[in-house]
Amino acid sequence: MLRKAAKIVLILIVFGVVAGIFAYLSLTFIIKSEKTVVVPQLAGKEALHALSVLSDLGLNTKISATESHPRIPKDHVIFQDPAPGAEIKKGRDVRLVVSKGKSSISIPVLTGLSLADARITIEQNGFCLGNISRTHNAKVKPGHVLGQAPPPNTELARGSCVDLLVSRGARPIYYKMPHLAGLTLQTALSALESQNLNLGPIVTAFDKREPIQTILKQTPSAGSRVRAGQKIALVVNRHKTDPLPNTTLVHRGVGLIRYRVASGFLRRHIQLHWQAFDTSTTLFDDFVTPGSEIWFLIPRGYTSNALLYVDNTLVTNQFFE
C-alpha cells in the first residue's frame, strides 16, 4: 500500500516538473516571438512629431508632465522614458515630459503703438495689461503709447503685467471767452477767429429791444474758460421777415444752410451730418424749440455733402463743391 502511494506521489512530482518546464519554454518562446522596436531620440523634437513617430512604431505616447525650460521651445520634448536606444515591445508606453517654454520672456517694444494694438501685443506675448496713465505730449498722437514699464526687452515672467503711459496729444490752449452780445455776426466771427475758436450752430430769435442781426446770446458765456478749437453757439437777433445777410460777407470760404423749426409744443430733434473725404462728421445734434431758425455754416473749397435730419427724417441734402 505504501509503495503504491509513493509511486503515485512520484508520478505527480514528475508531471509537475515536466509541466513547469513546458510552461517556461512556451512563455519564453512567446515572449521571444513578440516584435521589439528601438526607442528613437525624441528630446528636442516637437511633441506632435514625437507622437507621429511613436505611432508609426506601434508605441503609445503618454505626456507625463509639462515643465518650463530655458532653452527648449514650447511644446517640444524635454525628457523621455524609456531612453533612446532601448528595445521595447510594440504596444508599450513611452512617457514624455513636454516644455512650456521659458518661464520668462522679453517684453516687446510697445511705444508708438495705439493703446488697442499694445493691448493685443501684450496679451499675445503672455502678459497682462497693468495700469494705464495718461499725459499730454505734442509729438505722440492721442491714444498712442509714450512709455512702458518694465522697459522693452526686459525678461519678465509670463502672466506679469505691463504698465503703459499713453499720450493725450498736445496740451490744449485755453482762452477767455470774449463778449459777443451786441456784435454783428461778421464781427463776432472775427472775434472768434482771433481766439482760435470755431463757430458752432447759429439759432435765430427776435428781440425788439436789441438791434437786428446782432448777437443776443452765446454759449459758453462771456468770461468762461474755453479751449482752442472749441465750438461756440450763437443766437442772432432776426425777425422772420428780415432778409438773410450776404453769406459771402459772413465768413469767407463757407456755405450757409438754414432751417426753421415748425411751430408746435414739442422740441424737435435736429441733426446735421457733413460728409467729406469719405467720412461723416456730426456738426449738430440737439433738441430745438419750435419756431426757432438755425443757421449752419458749412466749409467750402472741396466736395462735400450736408444732410439735415428732423426727428430722424432727412429733410435737406445739400451738395457743395
C-alpha positions in Angstrom: 0.0 0.0 0.0 2.8 2.4 0.9 4.7 1.5 -2.3 1.6 2.3 -4.3 1.2 5.7 -2.6 4.8 6.6 -3.1 4.6 5.7 -6.7 1.6 8.0 -7.2 3.4 10.9 -5.5 6.5 10.4 -7.6 4.4 10.4 -10.8 2.7 13.7 -9.7 6.1 15.3 -9.0 7.5 14.2 -12.3 4.3 15.5 -14.1 4.6 18.9 -12.3 8.2 19.3 -13.2 7.5 18.5 -16.9 4.5 20.8 -16.9 6.6 23.6 -15.4 9.4 23.1 -17.9 6.9 23.1 -20.7 5.2 26.3 -19.5 8.6 28.1 -19.1 9.7 27.1 -22.6 6.3 28.1 -24.0 6.4 31.5 -22.3 9.9 32.1 -23.4 9.1 31.2 -27.0 6.0 33.5 -26.9 8.0 36.5 -25.5 10.8 36.0 -27.9 8.4 35.7 -30.8 7.0 39.2 -29.9 8.3 42.0 -32.1 10.5 44.6 -30.4 11.4 48.2 -31.6 14.1 50.6 -30.7 13.0 53.7 -29.0 14.1 56.8 -31.1 15.7 60.0 -29.8 12.8 62.4 -29.1 14.3 65.1 -26.8 14.1 68.4 -28.5 11.5 67.3 -31.1 8.1 68.8 -31.3 5.5 66.9 -29.3 3.3 66.3 -32.3 6.2 65.0 -34.3 7.1 62.6 -31.5 3.5 61.4 -31.3 3.6 60.6 -35.1 7.0 58.8 -34.8 5.9 56.6 -31.9 2.5 55.8 -33.5 4.3 54.6 -36.6 6.5 52.3 -34.4 3.4 50.9 -32.7 4.1 52.6 -29.4 1.8 54.6 -27.2 2.6 58.2 -26.2 1.9 59.4 -22.7 2.5 63.0 -21.7 3.6 62.6 -18.0 4.3 66.3 -17.3 4.9 69.8 -18.7 7.7 72.0 -17.4 9.3 75.3 -18.1 12.7 75.1 -19.8 15.2 77.9 -20.6 16.3 76.5 -24.0 13.8 74.0 -25.3 10.9 75.8 -27.0 7.3 75.4 -26.0 5.6 72.1 -27.0 8.9 70.3 -27.6 10.1 67.2 -25.7 12.4 67.7 -22.7 12.7 64.1 -21.4 11.6 60.6 -22.5 11.2 57.2 -20.7 12.4 54.6 -21.9 15.7 56.3 -23.0 16.7 56.5 -26.7 18.1 53.1 -28.0 16.1 50.9 -25.6 14.4 47.9 -27.1 10.7 47.5 -26.0 7.7 45.6 -27.3 5.2 47.1 -29.5 2.1 48.5 -27.7 4.2 49.7 -24.7 4.0 53.3 -23.4 6.7 55.9 -23.9 6.3 58.7 -21.4 7.3 62.3 -22.4 7.9 65.5 -20.5 7.0 68.5 -22.7 8.3 72.0 -22.4 6.1 75.0 -21.6 8.8 77.3 -22.9 10.9 79.8 -20.9 9.4 80.8 -17.6 10.3 84.4 -18.5 10.3 86.2 -21.9 11.3 89.6 -23.2 8.8 92.4 -23.2 8.2 93.6 -26.8 8.5 97.3 -27.8 5.2 98.9 -27.3 6.0 102.6 -27.6 4.4 104.2 -30.7 1.6 101.7 -30.8 -2.1 102.6 -30.3 -3.5 101.5 -27.0 -5.6 98.8 -28.7 -2.6 97.4 -30.6 -0.4 97.5 -27.5 -3.1 95.6 -25.5 -3.2 92.9 -28.2 0.6 92.6 -28.3 0.8 92.3 -24.5 -1.8 89.5 -24.4 -0.3 87.6 -27.3 3.0 87.5 -25.5 1.5 86.0 -22.3 1.5 89.2 -20.3 -1.4 91.2 -18.8 -2.1 94.9 -19.1 -1.4 96.8 -15.9 -2.0 100.4 -15.0 -2.7 103.0 -17.8 -1.5 106.6 -17.1 -2.0 109.5 -19.5 -0.2 112.7 -20.1 0.0 115.4 -22.7 2.7 115.1 -25.4 2.7 117.1 -28.7 4.9 114.6 -30.5 2.8 111.5 -30.0 -0.7 111.2 -31.3 -3.5 110.9 -28.7 -4.2 107.3 -27.7 -0.7 106.1 -28.5 1.9 104.7 -26.1 4.5 107.1 -24.8 6.3 104.7 -22.5 6.1 101.3 -20.8 7.2 99.7 -17.5 9.2 97.5 -17.4 11.1 98.8 -20.5 11.4 96.9 -23.8 13.5 93.7 -23.9 13.3 93.2 -20.1 13.0 89.5 -19.2 9.7 89.1 -17.3 7.7 86.0 -16.1 4.7 85.1 -18.1 1.5 86.4 -16.6 3.2 89.6 -15.3 1.6 92.9 -16.0 3.0 95.8 -18.1 2.1 99.4 -17.2 1.6 101.9 -20.1 1.9 105.7 -20.4 -0.5 106.9 -23.1 -0.4 110.3 -24.9 -3.3 112.8 -24.6 -1.9 114.7 -27.5 -0.7 118.3 -27.4 -1.6 120.2 -24.2 -4.7 122.3 -25.0 -4.5 126.1 -25.1 -7.2 127.9 -23.2 -8.6 131.4 -23.8 -11.1 133.7 -22.0 -14.4 133.7 -23.9 -14.9 137.1 -25.5 -18.1 139.1 -25.0 -20.1 138.8 -28.3 -23.5 140.1 -27.3 -24.5 143.2 -29.4 -21.9 142.5 -32.1 -22.9 141.7 -35.7 -22.4 138.2 -36.8 -19.4 139.1 -39.0 -17.7 141.0 -36.2 -18.4 138.1 -33.8 -16.8 135.6 -36.2 -13.7 137.8 -36.4 -13.5 137.8 -32.6 -13.8 134.0 -32.5 -11.1 133.6 -35.1 -8.7 135.8 -33.2 -9.1 133.4 -30.2 -8.8 130.2 -32.3 -12.4 129.4 -31.6 -14.8 127.7 -34.1 -18.3 128.7 -34.9 -21.0 126.2 -33.8 -24.7 126.3 -34.6 -26.4 129.6 -35.1 -30.0 129.9 -33.8 -32.2 132.9 -34.6 -34.6 134.6 -32.3 -36.3 138.0 -32.2 -36.0 140.6 -29.5 -37.4 144.1 -30.5 -35.3 145.7 -27.7 -32.0 144.8 -29.4 -30.6 145.7 -32.9 -31.4 143.4 -35.7 -28.7 141.0 -37.0 -26.7 141.2 -33.7 -25.7 138.6 -31.2 -28.3 138.0 -28.4 -26.7 135.1 -26.7 -23.6 133.0 -26.8 -22.6 129.6 -25.4 -20.3 129.4 -23.5 -20.9 132.7 -21.8 -18.5 135.6 -21.9 -15.6 135.3 -19.5 -15.7 131.4 -19.5 -12.6 129.4 -19.9 -12.7 127.9 -23.4 -10.3 125.6 -25.3 -8.7 126.4 -28.6 -10.8 124.9 -31.4 -14.0 124.7 -29.2 -17.3 125.4 -31.0 -19.3 128.4 -29.9 -23.1 128.5 -30.3 -24.7 131.9 -31.1 -28.2 133.3 -31.0 -28.7 136.1 -33.6 -31.5 138.7 -33.4 -33.6 138.3 -36.6 -37.2 138.7 -37.4 -38.6 136.0 -39.6 -39.5 138.6 -42.3 -35.9 140.1 -42.4 -33.7 139.1 -45.4 -30.7 136.9 -44.7 -27.4 138.7 -44.7 -25.0 138.2 -47.6 -23.4 134.9 -46.6 -20.2 135.6 -48.5 -19.7 138.6 -46.2 -20.5 136.5 -43.1 -17.5 134.2 -43.4 -15.2 133.6 -46.3 -15.0 130.0 -47.6 -18.3 128.7 -46.1 -21.8 128.0 -47.3 -24.9 128.6 -45.3 -27.7 126.1 -44.5 -30.7 127.5 -42.6 -33.7 125.7 -41.2 -36.8 126.9 -39.4 -38.3 124.5 -36.9 -42.0 124.1 -37.3 -44.3 125.6 -34.8 -45.8 123.4 -32.1 -45.4 122.4 -28.5 -42.6 119.8 -28.6 -39.0 120.4 -29.3 -37.6 118.8 -32.4 -34.5 116.6 -32.7 -32.2 118.3 -35.2 -29.1 116.6 -36.6 -26.7 117.8 -39.2 -24.2 115.4 -40.8 -21.4 116.6 -43.0 -19.8 114.1 -45.4 -16.4 114.8 -46.9 -13.2 112.8 -47.5 -15.1 109.5 -47.3 -16.1 110.2 -43.7 -19.1 111.6 -41.9 -19.0 114.2 -39.1 -21.9 115.2 -36.9 -21.9 119.0 -36.8 -25.1 119.4 -34.7 -27.2 117.0 -32.6 -29.7 118.6 -30.2 -33.4 119.3 -29.5 -34.5 122.8 -30.7 -37.5 124.9 -29.6 -40.4 125.1 -32.1 -40.4 128.2 -34.3 -36.6 128.7 -34.0 -34.4 129.1 -37.0 -31.0 127.5 -37.1 -28.1 128.5 -39.4 -25.2 126.2 -40.2 -22.0 127.4 -41.8 -20.6 124.6 -44.0 -16.9 124.6 -45.0 -16.4 125.2 -48.8 -13.4 124.6 -51.1 -13.8 120.8 -51.6 -16.6 118.4 -52.5 -18.9 117.7 -49.5 -22.5 116.9 -48.7 -24.7 118.2 -45.8 -27.6 116.1 -44.6 -30.1 117.7 -42.2 -32.4 115.4 -40.2 -35.5 116.4 -38.2 -36.7 113.7 -35.7 -34.5 111.2 -37.7 -36.1 112.1 -41.0 -34.0 113.5 -43.8 -35.3 116.9 -44.8 -32.3 118.5 -46.6 -29.5 117.0 -48.6 -27.3 119.9 -49.9 -24.3 119.3 -52.1 -21.2 121.6 -52.1 -18.3 121.9 -54.5 
